[in-house]
């Protein structure tokens, strides 16, 4: 019997506890969360901000019986010698295995006026918790930061009909991920959506209603959303004497420098430092649950995935940037008049990196090839245009193919829900949450419905014959 204690009750912790139960873990599982509510789908907060989802719909399914969930409690100390943790209410929780799933906190730039007496100033918010996406008062909104969250937020607010300005120090938005051509194309898409974009500028000071930039411009800032990155929540681990760099260092079995302590999700820094995404957190939870329950012995290996910002109506996907060498071949397709761009970097016949804007079928196809390290077809142009026969995005999907990346909904989960009676898109959305994030999977879900309906019709005709 093994006592597992998990610090943190976000999506990574929730998935770990559910998978431990799935694997028949022998022992207790205790989850300690600082927020007053159970785990919810943090990645979809933007959909609450733009009004397409109600906050209550973000809540993840209840944890299995036998998992002890304590919300609204803060862990203040890890006693590694006696293997126990202490919470703010004075209680101690003993463990055989401790898992840190403490997530990350917003990184605040050093700009006077963002905080007052150690708290966020009136009218200033970060976007990390469900409380942060409570309804905004009327008026224009300024977004500080043009990274992934800033871009998603600006698009979401415009979709909700807000006047939005965005200020970013880089030459174009998402400059940490995209180079000039796709980055400038995405910046223009923001402007075309109605967002006033200021690039190459830094915030100098916020007063009550304005934000001063270093080029002298003054933006309205009665409502200011700060989207300037995150910092792994590693203070607790550092205080306990665990090895910490940016995040808590873990090996390929997700162990920290103490073999009785593991870390997953945003707070962890695994070998290779893959992007801190919900998908990678779930992969880590899957791997750790199998290891702790004895259901598997394979070390954690990051799963390569296309990154897909949750931007309704803008088909955008890319891999983490990788340097191009003499061994690589670059295939690109540019259509600026229609706001489209695609570039693949191939090593041999496998995708090493990719950027795709405005090619939804290619995104689905390239995503599958990249995740499986499968060989690309000879006709690379057809691949980008989504017309490659067996490789095409509208062809049959593997059972484990992820259709909705926002909610990690697979082809098999959608097919099961369809056969259980969810025959139309709204019913499938309610049952599986597919299409309720960025919406970019809507056409694939509709195609799946049509294919399943045709299969049923063909079966019925065959039986009748």
C-alpha positions, 0 to 999 in steps of 0.5 A: 500500500502506497500513500501518494500525496499530490500538491496542486489540484489543476488539470495535471494533478486531476489527470494523474489521480484519475489515471492512478485509479484507472491503473488500480493503484494500491494505496491512498491518493490525496490531492491538495489544492489551493483554489477553492474549487475542483480542477477545471480546464484552465486552457479554455479560460479565453472562451469564458472571456469571450462569452462562448463558454460559461465558467461552470462548463470548465469543471473537469469530471469528478475524481474517482471514488477513493481519491481524497480531494482537499480544496482551499488548502495551501501547503506551506512546508515539505518535510522530506526527512519524515515524508510529510507535508504541512498545510496552512491550517496546521495539518500534516499529510504523510506520504510514501510518494509526493508529486508536485503539480503546483503549476505556474504563476503569472510573470509581472514586468517591472512596470510602475502602477501594475500593483498596489501594496503587493496586490494587483492595482484596480483594473489590472488583471492577469489571466491564470485562474477562473477568477481572472475571467469574471466579466469585465466592466464596459470599456476598451481593454489593453492587452500587455504582451503578444505571446500565446496568451496575449494573442489568444486574449486579444482575439477573444475580446474582439470576438466579444465586441470589445475595443482592444489594443495590444502592446508587445516589445517584439517585432511581431506577435509570437516572436518567441515561436515564429520568425518574421514572415508568419509572425507578421502575417499573424500580426496583420490578422490581428489588425484585420480582426480590429485589434490595434497592435503596437509592436516594438514597444515597452510599457513604461508606467501605468496611471489610473486610466492610461499606459505610457509606452517607451515611444511616447504613445499613451494607451487607454488602460482602465482595463489592463490584462497582463499576459507577459508569461509565467514562472514555474511555482517552484518556491516550495520545492526550493525551500525543501532543498530540491534541485531547481533551475527555472522549474523543478528538475526531473529525470526521465521518470519524472523524479526530482533530486529526491527519489520519493518526490516527483514533479509534473506539469508547469512546475516541472523541468524535464530533460529537453524542456518540452513546451509547457502545454496541457498536452505535455502535462497530461503525457507526464501524468499518464507516464507517472501514473503507469510508473507509480501503479506498476502498470508500466516501466517505460520512462517518460518521453515527450510526445511531439505535437503541433502547438495550436493557439486557441484562436477562433477562425484562424487556422494556426499551428507550429512546432517549437523552432529548431535550427536548420542544418545542411541535413534538412530540406525546407518546403514552403508555400506563401499566399499573402493575398489570402493570408496563408503561409506554410513551411516544413523543415524535413530531415530525410522524409520526416517533419522536423519543424513546421509553421502553418497558417490558413491551411486547416487540412494540412494542419491535421495531416502534418500534425499526425505525421509529426506526432508519429514521426511518420514519413511524408509523401513524395508530393509535398505540395499536395501534402500542404494543400491536403490533397494527398489521398491516404494522407489527407486530413479527411481520410480515416483517422486512427482510433487514438488520433486527437481531433480536439486538441483543446480538450484532448478528445480522440477519434474513438471518444467521438465515435463512442459518443456518436454511437451512444446517441450524440448524433449532431454537433451540439450533442457531441460538444456537450458530451465530449467538449469537442469544438468548445475551445478554439473551434478549429476542429469543427469541420473535422467533427462534422466530417466524422459525423457524416462518415459515421452516418454513411457507414450506418446507412451502408450497413443497414442496406447491406443487412436489408439485402 
